[in-house]
Amino acid sequence: MFAKKAGMLLGLAVMLSIYNLGKAQNTGKSIWERDTLTNGFFGLNDKIADKGLNLEFSGTQIYQQNAKGGISTHRRAGRFSGSYKLSMSADMQKLLGIEGGKFYTLAEGSYSDGINGPSVGSFWGVNGDAAGNRTIDVTEMWYEQDAFDDNLRLRVGKIDLTCGFEHHNCSVAFDCSTYAEDETSQFLSPALVNNPTIPFPQNGLGVTGYLHLMSCWYLSAGVADADSDVRTSGFHTTFDGDRDFLYILETGLTPKISSTKGPLQGAYRVGVWTDGKDKQKFSNGENYRNDTGFYTTCDQMIWKENNNPDNSQGLGTFFRYGWANGKVNDVTNFWSIGLQYKGLFEGRDNDVFGFGMAQGVFTEQADADDELVYGCDNETVFETYYNVALTPWLHISPDVQYIANPGGDEANNDAIVFGVRVQMDF
């Protein structure tokens, strides 16, 4: 029922946009050439741009089916899932005269938990966009202030730690990747979106900062409520109870390598984290605090098709690694590697092909009854997708995943999951 209602809302938005097709001629662009289906909410964004405001609305629909192995290939629960996002950003200098200020808020809704629970049994899942049945939640609301010619930025509010800052046209802080961080346009497997050894909390209250040290070198740090619940404002868990926090520190370089087709952008990041939540040791159940781990992530463009600095056609690659204490964490070592090619085929300059592989090594610790927590040493996933840009606002992505040792459970056979994703920017 919830999925049907959400689908009706998205369908209504599409029909309203098509009804407004005639207005597109005033912009000089047809409906197929616009950046968004509604042309910026039927021109509203153009009217409020002078005030420093911008609105965005997008929807994602995903169909997945387990074709082989896993838990079951016949259960239909979760095959259809989706989400929708409405965001507003404000340039505080234009709006209120506050130089260097920015305000951002994001509201999200979703339907279905996806097929992993009933059909696959992967430790990290097969659909990073599946977030259950939620009508609408304010998942981010923060204020950012920059200083010293944008060399220092501070962000405070309800934040997503995995959505950091931009440094020399690269995403940095924390565990970011140019080619593997967005489940609505790149890989679907959560193992190829973030590093599972980092105990990122749900979006909640926190503070993050970014410092441009010199040339292509940066430093970033953050502290966030480790007990946060994305469905709430976050005040009750931040200022009441145990007051547990996650601390994270990252530094990195964003060099450019010279080539005959122009500079090849890269990003090399390394970070450490400390989790203040109580965790129980597998062996004896005793509490353990201030769990600590480290990670690294890097990506590098290795070939460009042309020397246009604003054109990103070409081949890029990425790598991630993370370590966590096996006495209290399920995954002790994790790595992923892959590549992305934009414009692989002639005449399809905006299409994107991606291939990735990720593996998490499970703890070798036994529980209090001296039985191993996991029957298999690891879980490994291979994924490939092809993002077809039908228009600037409509993308369709066929996707295939192969999951070896789902959930580290010897009873689960290797699984093959087929899927297709439809992404629309309204």
N, C-alpha and C positions, 0 to 999 in steps of 0.2 A: 504493500500500500504506500509506504513512504517513497519507495523508488518511483512509483507511478506518479505521485504528486510532484516529485522533483523533476521528473521527465516532462511533465506538463508545463512546469514553469519555464524550463529551458526551451521547450517548443513554442511557448507563447512569445518568448523573447525573439526567437527566430522569425516568427510570423510578423511581429511588429516591425522588425528590421526590413523584411522584404516589402511590407506595406509602404515603408518609407523610401523605397528604392528610387522614386522619382526625384527626391531631394539630392541624391548623389550627384546629379548633373551640375548642381550649383558649385560643387567642390572641384570639378574637373576630373574626378576619378569615378569609375564605375564601381559597382558593388564588389567586383572581383579584384579590384586594385586597392581597395581601402586597407589600412592597417588593422582596423577592427570592423566587425560586421555592421555596427550601428553608426559608424563614422564618428566615434567619440561621443556616444550617447546623443546622436542626432544633432551634433554640433555644439552640445553643451560644454564639452571640454575646451573648445575654442573660446567660448564666452567667458569662462572662469579662469582661463590661463593667465590673464593679466593680474588676477588676484593671487596667483601662485598655487592654485588648486588643480588637482588632476584626479580623475576617477577611472578605475579599471574594473572590468567584470569579465570573468572567464569561467568556462565549464569544461569538465573532463569526464568522458564516459569510457569505461573499460569493460571488455568482455574477455574472460579467460576460461579455459577448460583444461583439466588434467587429462591428458590422452593416454598416459601409461604410468604405472607404478604409484608411489606415494601411498596414501591411505585408501582412496577410492577413486575410480574413474566414472562412476555413475551418479554421484550426488550432484544436484543442480544448484544447491545453496551457494550464493555468493558469486555466481558466474557473471552477473551484471553488477557493477559497482560504479561509483562516480563521485564527483565533488564539484563544488562551485565556490568561487572566491570573489569578493568585492573589496576593493582597497581604495583608500584615499590618501594622497600625500599632499603636503602643504609646504611651500617655500615661505618660511616665516619672515624673511626680509620683505617680500612683496606683500604678504598678508598683514604683518604687524610692525614691520620696520626693524625686526631683530636680525641683524646681519649674521649669516652663517648658521641660522637655525632651520631645522626641518622637523616636521611632525608627520607621523605615519600611523595608520591604523588599518588592520586587515580583519575582515569577517569571513568565516568559512563554514560551509555546510557539507555534509556527505551522506552517502547511503551505502550500506552493506559493508561487512567485514572482509569480503573477498572469499576466495576458495581455499585459502591455505588451511584453515582449521578443519573443515570437513573433508577436504580432498587431498591435500599435499603433505602437510606436517613438517614443513621446513622450519628450521630454528628461527630464521629471520624473516620468513614470509616470501611471497612471490609478487606482492602488489604494494609498493610503497605509498600509493595514493589512497588505499582503502582505510577508512578511519571510523567505520561504524555508522550507525544511524544518528546523525546530529542535524537538526534543522538549521541552526545558525549559532555560531560562537564567535566572539571577538577573540581571536587567537594572538594578535599582536597589537600593541598600542604604545608607542614610545616617542620620545623627543631626543633629537640629536643636535649637538652644538659643535661647530668646528671653530678652530682658532689658529693663529699663526699661519695664515695663507693656506688653510686646509691641511696643514701638517699634523694637527692634533684634532681628534674627534672623540667626543664622549656621547654615549647613548644610554638612556635610562628609561625604564618602564617595563611593560610586559613584552619580552623579547624572545626571539628564536635564536638560540646560540649558533645554529648551523648556518644562519644567514648573516654573514659578516660585513666587511667593508670592501670597497674597491680601491686597489692600489695599482697604478700604472695599467689600467684596463684589465686587471686580474681580480678575481674574487679571492679574498683572504679572510682568515679568522671566522670560523674555526673548522678545520677539516674540509675546506672547500675544494672544489675541483672544477676546472673549466669544462671538462668533458663528461663528468659523472657526478651530478649533484641534484638534478631536477627530474623527479619521477613523472612529471606531466609532459616532458618533451624528450628525455633521454632514457636511461635504463629504468625498468620497473622494479627489479629486485632491490629491496632495501640494502642488501649487501653491496650494491654498486651505486648507492646514493650517499651513504655515510659509513663510517668505520664503527662496527658494532662493539669494539673493545672500549669505546669512549661512552661513559654512562650519561649521555645527554638527557637532561630532564625534559619533561613536557614544557611547552612555552609557559613562562611565568615571570615574576618580577626579577630584575637583575640589572647589572651595570656592565657595559663593555667599553673598551677604549682602544684607540688606534693611534700610533705614533709613527710618522714618517721620519726615519732616522737620517738617512742620506741616500742619494741616488736611488737604487732599486731595493733598498733594505728597509724593512718595517718591523715593528713590534706591536703586539696586540695582547690584551689581557681582558678577562671577564670573570664575574662572579654572579651566580644565579641560584635561585631557590631550588634545592635538590628534591623537594617534596611537592613541587608544583602540580597543579591540575589545570590543564588547558581550558577546561570548561568554566573556570571561575576567574575572578579578578586576581587572585593570588595573594591577597593581603593576609588571609587567615593562616596560610601555611608559612608565609615568610616571617611574620612577626609573632606568631603564637607557636606553641608546642616546642619541638626540638630545635627548630631553627637550623636545619642542616643546609649546607651550601656546597655547590660545586665550584671549584676554582680552576681556571684554565689559562695557560700562557702559551703564546705562539710567536715565533719569529720566522722570517723567511726572506728570500730574494726573488725578484722578478726580472731576470736578465733577458736581453734580446740577442739572438744569434744572427749574425749577418748572413745573407744569402743573395743570390742573383735576382730573386723575386721580392726582395725587401726583408726587413727584420722578422725573425721567427720568435714569437713571444713564448716565454716559459715562466713557470712559477714553482718554487721549491720551498716547502714549508715544514717546520718541525715544531712539535708542541708537547707539553706535559700537563697533566691534570691531577687534581686531588678531590676525592669525593668524601664529604663529611658524614654521609649517611651510615647508620649502623648496618653492617653486613655480617652474616653468619658464616663461619668457616665450615667447609664441607665435612671435615674429619670429625669435629667434636661439637659443632653447633655454637661455639663461643662467639660473642660479638667482636667485630673488628671494625675500627674506625679509621678515617683518613686514608682510605684506599688510594693508591697512586699508580699511574701508568703513563705511557708516552706513545706518540704517534708521529708519522711523517706522511706527507702527501705531496705529489709533484705532478705537473703536466707540462708538456712541451710540444709546440707545433714543430713538425719536422720537415714539412714541405708545403709551399704555397703555390697556387696555380697562377697568380698574377701579382704585380707589384703595387696594386691599389692598397693603400694603408687601411682603408675602411672595409676591405673585402676579406672575409675569413675563409674563403674556399681553400681546401687543402686537407692535409693529413696531420692529425695530432694524436698524442698518446698520453696515458696517465698511469700512475702507480700509487698505491696506498699500503701502509703497514701500521700495525698497532700491537701493543703488548699490554697485558693486564695480569694481575696476580691470580694464579690458578687456585689459590687457597680459598678465594671468595668469589671468583668470577667464572662463568661458564666457558667463555672463550678466552684463551690465554694468548694466542697468537693469531693474527689475521693479516691477510694480504689480498690485494686485488690489482689487476692489470688489464689494460685494454686500449682500444684506439677508436677514433672517430674520423670520418671523412665527410666533409661538406662539399656537395657538388660532385659526387662520384660519377654521374652520368652526364653526357653532353645534353645541354638544354635544361637540366634539372639543377640549377645553381644553388637553390635553397633547400634541397633535400639533404637529409643527414643519415649516414649509415654508422652504426656503432656495434662494436663487439667487445665483450668483457668477460673476465673470469675472476671469481673470488673464492677464497677458501678460509674457513675459520677452524682452528685447531682447538678441540674441546679439552677441558681440564682433565688431568690424569688422577685427580684426587678421588678418593672413595668417600662415601657418606658414613654416618655414624655406625652403620651395620657392616662396614667394610666391603660394600658393594660399589663397583664403579658407577659414577653418576651417568656416564654415557657409554653405550656399547660400541660405538664407532669413534675412531680418533678424530674425524673431521666431517664437515659438510662442505661440499664444493658446488658452485653454480657456474654454468656457462650461459651467457645471454647474448642474443643479437637482435637488433631492431633496425627498421628502416622508416624514418620519419619523412612522409611525403607531404610537401607543402603545396596543397591544392590551391590555396590563396594565402595572402599574408595572415589571414585570421582563422584559417581552417587547415588543420594538420591531421593526417591519419597515419598511424604507426603500427604495422604488423610486428609481432614480437614472439620470440621463441626462447624458452628457458629449459635447460637440462640441469636437474638437481640430483647430485649424487649423495647418498646417505642422508636423506631428509631427517632433520632433527637429531641426528646421531643415534637413531633407533634402528637396530638390526632388523626389526620386523618390517620396516618400510623399504620397499624397493626403489631404485632410482626412478625419478619422475620426469616426465616431459610435459611442459605446459605451453599451450598455444594461446595467443591473445591478440587483441587489436585495441588500439586506443584512439579515441577521437578527441581532439583538443580544439576548442573554439574560443576566440577572443571577441567579446561583444562590444 
